Amino acid sequence: MTTSSSEQGVSLGMPQLPAPAYPDDVRARLEADAKEVISRYPGSRSALLPLLHLVQSEEGHVTRTGMQFCADMLGLTTAEVTAVATFYTMYRRKPSGDYQVGVCTNTLCAVMGGDAIFESLQEHLGVGNNGTTDDGAITLEHIECNAACDFAPVVMVNWEFFDNQTPETAKQLVDDLRAGTQVSPTRGAPLCTFKETARILAGFPDEREGAVGASGSAGPASLIGLRLAKGETPPARVVHQRAEAAKGEPAHEPSPTEHLSSHDAPQDTSASDPAHPAGPTAEEGE
C-alpha cells in the first residue's frame, strides 16, 4: 500500500501565498513606531532586531505578516528577515503564553536543581518544552545560561529573574501567574505581559508608575568581585575538615599572612609582586 504525500505531511503543491497585510489602522500605528526606531540608527538595517520585537508586541509572536512589515520598512528581503527571526530564540514563531517561563538547565543551574524544576513544571502544567497551557497563560521552556549563576537555580518569567528556586516555589509561581495573583521578581522591574515586554525591548519606555525606579541591580553575590576590585576585603571564610566540625573544635583564626581559600581575596605572588620572587623553578619531580 502506498502513502500519499499529504498523508506524510509533505507539501508538493503551490508555493506559500504572500503574507496577509496588517489592517490599515494597525499598519499606520506600527509604521509611526518603526520610523521612530529606525531614526536611532545610522544604517536602517541595524534596526531589524528592535523592529522584530515591535511586531512581536503586536501579535505575541513574529508572524509572516510581521516579517513582511520589517522587510518593507528596512528595504530587506523576507529571506533576510526570516534568517534573523529564526536565529534568535527570543523571537517566538508561534502563538505563546502571556508569561514565558524559562527554567535554566545549563550546567550549574541543572546540578543545583534546574533539571528537577523543569521536570516538575512539565508534569504540573501538562506541557512539554515550548508548550503553552490551555488557558494561554504560560509557555514553558528550558533555557541556557542567564548569567545569574550566583543565584542558581534560576527561573525567568518574561526575562525577569526569580532566583534560588525549588520545584515547590516554581510550581507556586506558575499557579499564581495563572490565577492572576501579583508576583514580584527577585530583582528587576515588576512583571508585565509578554507583549508589553516585547515593546519595551523594541526601545520604548516602560510607562508603568515606579517600574523604572524598581529596576534594581545585580545582587550581592554578583558584586563581590566588584568590591574586591575596589580594594575592599571581605570577611574570611574558613572551611574546616568534617572531622574537625564533628569534634566541635573552635574555628581557626588565620593570621594576616596565611592563605585562606580560593574564594578569598587574591594573595601576592611572584607574578603579581616582583618584590617577592618565588625563587628558582624546580624541575619536574623535585
N, C-alpha and C positions, 0 to 999 in steps of 0.2 A: 504494500500500500504506500502511495506517495503522499507527502505532506506539502500543501501549498505554501507559497512564500508568506501569505498573510497569516496563516496559522503559526508560522515560525516567528512572526514578529518582524519580518524583513520587508522593508518598503522598496518596491521596484517601480513605483508609479511616477506621477508627475512631481516635479520639484516643489519644494515648500513655497506657498504663496507669500507675497510680501507681508511684513508685519502690519497689523491694523494701526491706524493713526490714533493719537490721543484725541479726545473731544476738543473742540476749538477752545473752550474756556480753560481746560487743563493745560493745553499746549501753550497758550498765551502766558499763563502764570509761570510755567516751567521755563519758558524762553526768557522771561524777565530775570528769574533767578539764575539761569545758566549764564546770561550775559554778565551778571554781576560777578560770578565765579571766574569766568574767562578773563575778565578785565584785570584780575590779580596776577596774571602770568604773562611774561614776555612772549612766550610761544603758546598758541592756543591749545595745542595737543597736550600740553602739560596739565591741562585742566580735566583730563579724562577721568582720573580717579575720583575727584570730588563730584564730577557730574554723574558717575555711576552711583555714588551714594545718594545724589539728589533724586534720580529716578527710582532708586530703591525706597526712598522715603515716601514715594507716591503710591506704590503698589505692594510694598513689603518684600519684594524680590525684584531682581533685574529681569525684565521681560524682553521679548524680541522688540516690542514697541519702544521700550526704554533704550535699548541698544541702537535702534534706528535713529531715535531722537539725538543721542550723543553723537552718532556719526554725522548727522545733518548739521549739528551746531559746530562741530570741530573740523568739518571737511575731511573726515576719515571714511574708510570703507567699513561696512558692518563686520567684515572679517577681522579688521584691526581691533575694533571694539570688542568683538567676541573673544579674541585671543587674550585680552586683558581681563575681561569679566570672568572667564573660566579659569584664569591662573590664580587669582586671589580668593581664598576661601571666605573672606568677609562678605563677598557678594553672593547672595542666595539666588539659585536658578529655578527655584520652585516655591510655591506658597509655603510660608512657615509661620511659626507662632509669634505672639506678641512679645514673648520673652525667650531669647535664645540662651539656653542653659548649657554652658560648656564646662565639662569636667576635664581638668588637666590629667592626662595619662602619660606624660613624659616621665623620664626615669625617676626623679626624686619624688614627685607627687605620687607616682604609681606605687613605689615601695612604702610611702608613708600612708597609703590608704586610698589613693585616687582610683585604682582599679576596682576596689571594693565599693566605692561610692558610685562609680559608673554602672556597675552591675546591679547594685541595689536600686538605682533610679530607673534603669531599664525595666526591671521587674515591677517596680512600684507604679510607673506610668504606663506600662504596657506598650512601649515603643522601643524600636531599635535605634542605632546610630542614625542621626539626621531625621529621625521620626518625629512627627508632630501629634500631640494629643488630639482627641476627637473634638474637644471644645476650642481648639485653635489657640490655646493659651501658651503652651510650652513646646519648643523644639529642643530636643536633647542631642548633644553631640559630644564626642571626645575631641579634645583639642591639644595642641602641642604647647610647649613651654610659654608661659605668660610672664616670665621674668619676675616671679614672685616666690622663688624657691624658699626664702626665709619663712614663708607662711604656709608651707605645704602641709596637707593637700589643699589646693585652691579650686574653687568653683567660680565661674564668671557668669553673670547674667547681663546680657546686652553690654558686655565688656566692662562691667563694674565688678570689683573684687569682693568675694566672700571667702575670707581666709580661714585656715585651720579647721576645715570641715570634717565631718564624720558622716557615715551613712545616715544616721538618725537626723542630724541637723540639716543635711541636704534634702532629705525627704520632707522635713517640716518646711523648708524653704519653698520647694515647689508646690506644696499644699497651700501655703499662704499666698503664693502668686496666683494660683488657680482660684482661690477664694476671694481675691481682690483685697486681701489684707496688705497694708503698707509694710514693706520690709526695707531695711536700710543696709547698704553695703558696709563692709568693714572700713573701707577707705573710698573716697571719691564722692561724686555728686549723687543726689537721690536718684532712684531708678526712674526711667521713663520707658515708653514702649519702644519696640524695635524701629518703627517708622520714625519716631521722634529722634532716636539715637542716630539714625542714618542722616537725618537733616543736619544735626549738629556736626557730624563727621564731614558733611559736604562743605562746612565752613561757615554756617550761620549760627549766630549766638544763641545760647541757651537762655531763653527769656523767662524761665520759671523763677519766681521770687526766691532768693537765697541759694540758688543752685550753684552759681559761680563761686560764692564765698565758701560753700561746703565742699569744694572740690578736693581739699586736703592735700596730702603729700605722701611720700614714702613712709612706711612705718619704722619704728625704732630699730628693728633688727637689720633693716636695709641701710641704715645711716651709720652703722658702726664704722665702716671703712672711711666715711667722710670725716667722722670725729677723729679717727687716728691720723688722717692726712693733715688735720688742723693742729696736731700735736697733743690732743687730749689723750690721757691714759685711762683706759677702762679698769674697773676693779679686776684683780687677779682671779682667775678661775683655776682651782686646783682639783685635779681628778685623782682620786685615790684608788688603789687596788681594792678589789672586792673583799679580800681577806682583812684589810685594814678597817674597812667600813663595818665588817661583821664584828670585829673585836671592840668597836666603839672607841678607837684611838682618836685623840684630838687631832684636829686639822693641822697640817704642817704649814707654818708661816714661812714662805720663801724670802730669801734675802733679796735686796735690790738688784744684785748681780746674777741671781740664779735664773736659769732659763725656766719659764713657766710651762707653756704648751704652745702648740702650733696655732692656737686660737688667740693668743695674746699679742701684744704689740711686738713688731719685729725687733730683734736684737742686733747690735752692731756685729758685723762680720768683716773679714778681710776684704771682701769685695766692695763693701759699702764704707769701710772705715780704714783708709790707708795707714792711719797711725797705729793700728793694731794688726799687723800682718800675721798670717796663720803659720808662717814658717815654711820650711822646705816641704814639698809634696812627697808623700810616701809612695813607693811603688806598690802595685797591686800585690796583696798577700802579706805585706809587712804589718 
